[in-house]
Amino acid sequence: MYFLNKSFLIAGLFLISIPSFAADFGYVEDNGTVIELKRVNKLLPEYPRQAIRYGIEGSVKVQFNVDTFGAVLDPFVVESNPPGLFERASIKAVRKLIYEPPKFEEKAVNVNNVQVDIVFKFE
């Protein structure tokens, strides 16, 4: 019972700021046209324990590509503040994202250079 209560207490202390079903944008691989992508699931990064322990807030910008099925490919960190603390949780969460299969002119397309900003913040 102690662990259950502790989990609820910790969950109430922090907030990860991201719209649940946000629209993201990227470039069509073949011609560079910007198109909108729609998320099918939520982006749910886990707040790192070390950051919780020391009360650290931060943000990460992750860039990746999306294939014709809506799966995330090759995510990497573009920017992170503070460096080294939130990147792993951000990449792990972004890899789980799924998008509606992207189409341009009625054709399935790969989309490049999609970016998401993830903000880790205490309430």
URWOJO-V334192 format. One record per pair of residues at least 4 apart in sequence whose ideal C-beta (glycine too) atoms are under 8 Angstrom apart, sorted by the first residue. I is the first residue (numbers start at 1). J is the second residue. D is the distance in whole Angstrom. If there is no record, write none. Layout:
# URWOJO-V334192
[[I	J	D] [I	J	D]]
This chain:
# URWOJO-V334192
[[1	5	6] [2	6	6] [3	7	6] [4	8	7] [5	9	6] [6	10	6] [7	11	6] [8	12	7] [9	13	7] [10	14	8] [10	52	7] [12	123	7] [13	52	7] [13	122	6] [13	123	7] [14	47	5] [14	52	7] [14	120	7] [14	121	7] [14	122	5] [14	123	7] [15	121	5] [15	122	7] [15	123	5] [16	44	8] [16	45	6] [16	47	6] [16	118	7] [16	119	7] [16	120	6] [16	121	7] [17	118	8] [17	119	4] [17	120	8] [17	121	6] [18	22	7] [18	43	5] [18	45	8] [18	116	7] [18	117	8] [18	118	6] [18	119	7] [20	42	5] [20	43	8] [21	38	7] [21	39	5] [21	42	7] [22	39	6] [22	43	8] [22	116	8] [23	36	5] [23	37	7] [23	38	6] [23	39	8] [24	36	7] [24	37	5] [24	39	7] [24	99	8] [24	114	5] [24	115	7] [24	116	6] [25	34	6] [25	35	7] [25	36	6] [25	37	7] [25	114	7] [26	34	7] [26	35	7] [26	37	6] [26	65	7] [26	66	6] [26	102	8] [26	111	4] [26	112	6] [26	113	5] [26	114	4] [27	32	5] [27	33	7] [27	34	6] [27	35	8] [27	111	7] [27	112	5] [27	113	5] [28	32	7] [28	33	5] [28	34	8] [28	35	6] [28	102	8] [28	104	5] [28	109	5] [28	110	8] [28	111	6] [28	112	8] [29	65	8] [29	109	6] [29	110	4] [29	111	7] [29	112	6] [30	109	7] [33	104	6] [35	102	6] [35	104	6] [35	109	8] [35	111	6] [37	66	6] [37	70	8] [37	99	5] [37	100	7] [37	102	6] [37	111	6] [37	114	6] [38	99	6] [38	100	5] [39	43	7] [39	97	6] [39	98	7] [39	99	6] [40	70	7] [40	98	4] [40	99	6] [40	100	6] [41	96	7] [41	97	7] [41	98	5] [43	93	6] [43	94	7] [43	96	8] [43	97	6] [43	116	7] [43	118	7] [44	93	6] [44	96	8] [45	86	8] [45	89	5] [45	90	6] [45	92	7] [45	93	4] [45	118	6] [45	120	8] [46	89	5] [46	92	7] [46	93	7] [47	51	6] [47	52	6] [47	89	7] [47	120	6] [48	52	7] [48	85	6] [48	86	6] [48	88	7] [48	89	5] [48	120	8] [49	53	6] [50	54	6] [50	56	8] [50	85	7] [51	55	8] [51	56	4] [51	57	8] [51	58	7] [51	85	6] [51	86	7] [51	120	6] [55	122	7] [56	82	7] [56	85	6] [57	119	8] [57	120	6] [57	121	5] [57	122	6] [58	80	7] [58	81	5] [58	82	5] [58	85	6] [58	86	5] [58	119	8] [58	120	5] [59	79	8] [59	80	7] [59	81	5] [59	86	7] [59	117	6] [59	118	7] [59	119	5] [59	120	7] [60	77	6] [60	79	7] [60	80	5] [60	81	8] [60	86	5] [60	87	6] [60	90	4] [60	117	8] [60	118	5] [60	120	8] [61	77	7] [61	78	4] [61	79	4] [61	80	7] [61	115	6] [61	116	7] [61	117	5] [61	118	8] [62	75	5] [62	76	7] [62	77	6] [62	78	7] [62	90	5] [62	91	6] [62	94	5] [62	115	7] [62	116	6] [62	118	7] [63	75	7] [63	76	6] [63	78	5] [63	113	6] [63	114	7] [63	115	5] [64	72	5] [64	73	6] [64	74	6] [64	75	4] [64	76	7] [64	94	6] [64	114	6] [65	72	8] [65	73	4] [65	74	6] [65	110	6] [65	111	7] [65	112	5] [65	113	7] [65	114	7] [66	70	6] [66	71	7] [66	72	6] [66	73	7] [66	99	5] [66	102	6] [66	110	7] [66	111	4] [66	114	6] [67	71	5] [67	73	6] [67	110	6] [68	101	6] [68	102	7] [68	108	4] [68	109	6] [68	110	6] [69	101	6] [70	98	5] [70	99	4] [70	100	6] [70	101	5] [70	102	7] [71	98	7] [71	99	8] [72	94	6] [72	95	6] [72	96	8] [72	97	5] [72	98	8] [72	99	8] [75	91	5] [75	94	5] [75	95	6] [76	91	8] [77	87	5] [77	90	7] [77	91	7] [78	115	7] [80	84	7] [80	85	8] [80	86	6] [80	87	5] [80	90	8] [82	86	8] [83	87	8] [86	90	6] [86	118	7] [86	120	5] [87	91	6] [88	92	6] [89	93	6] [89	120	8] [90	94	6] [90	118	5] [91	95	6] [92	96	7] [93	97	7] [93	118	7] [94	116	6] [97	116	8] [101	108	6] [102	108	7] [102	109	5] [102	110	8] [102	111	5] [103	107	6] [103	108	6] [103	109	6] [104	109	5]]
